[in-house]
Amino acid sequence: DAGITQSPRHKVTETGTPVTLRCHQTENHRYMYWYRQDPGHGLRLIHYSYGVKDTDKGEVSDGYSVSRSKTEDFLLTLESATSSQTSVYFCAISGQPNTGELFFGEGSRLTVL
Amino acid sequence: ELKVEQNPLFLSMQEGKNYTIYCNYSTTSDRLYWYRQDPGKSLESLFVLLSNGAVKQEGRLMASLDTKARLSTLHITAAVHDLSATYFCAVTSTGANSKLTFGKGITLSVRP
């Protein structure tokens, strides 16, 4: 199994508070991704990174920011959480440019009240 | 914009019978992926299809890719309860730093 750890795994917070989710990998993979999963929408890409300090937006990036200061860590920040950001967040990594296969973390369930 | 469609979104299957599910995508791509997700769990990679005509098989599941038709099929042989899960297909956009776009998933339920 790919070494991917997400933290926290569960979080309940209130509207307007900042939240940071962490994705840590031990595979030294170049590419890291944050997806959110919601019923009826499948997985939607929020942000991704193709190297240290190299990040780009996905299809649902509004209200989210990311940082990658080290190869192994990719942080997702909600500056001011809203109820619409209640979701399950998955981190994924990829280090195989010839296949592009993603390996997923266990997910972080966020509830914004 | 790359769009990925899966159908049907839910399929009730009878044990022992064969079924096929579909994944269509909207723009040129030669890489397609199938993932499985059990309730409350993460996604597990099932198949990586990298070229037109690619066929992969694992147990009762067989996936194929037709890039000209922009279509992948996942064939299930003699369904068993253990195959009950949600199955996602995903397609890579072309270009540098390409990323996966997922379909909404097909939930399969196998009944006795």
Boltz contact constraints between the chains, C-beta under 6 A:
constraints:
  - contact:
      token1: [A, 42]
      token2: [B, 102]
      max_distance: 6.0
  - contact:
      token1: [A, 42]
      token2: [B, 103]
      max_distance: 6.0
  - contact:
      token1: [A, 42]
      token2: [B, 104]
      max_distance: 6.0
  - contact:
      token1: [A, 42]
      token2: [B, 105]
      max_distance: 6.0
  - contact:
      token1: [A, 43]
      token2: [B, 102]
      max_distance: 6.0
  - contact:
      token1: [A, 45]
      token2: [B, 99]
      max_distance: 6.0
  - contact:
      token1: [A, 48]
      token2: [B, 99]
      max_distance: 6.0
  - contact:
      token1: [A, 50]
      token2: [B, 97]
      max_distance: 6.0
  - contact:
      token1: [A, 99]
      token2: [B, 48]
      max_distance: 6.0
  - contact:
      token1: [A, 100]
      token2: [B, 31]
      max_distance: 6.0
  - contact:
      token1: [A, 100]
      token2: [B, 92]
      max_distance: 6.0
  - contact:
      token1: [A, 101]
      token2: [B, 45]
      max_distance: 6.0
  - contact:
      token1: [A, 101]
      token2: [B, 48]
      max_distance: 6.0
  - contact:
      token1: [A, 104]
      token2: [B, 42]
      max_distance: 6.0
  - contact:
      token1: [A, 104]
      token2: [B, 43]
      max_distance: 6.0
  - contact:
      token1: [A, 106]
      token2: [B, 42]
      max_distance: 6.0
  - contact:
      token1: [A, 107]
      token2: [B, 42]
      max_distance: 6.0
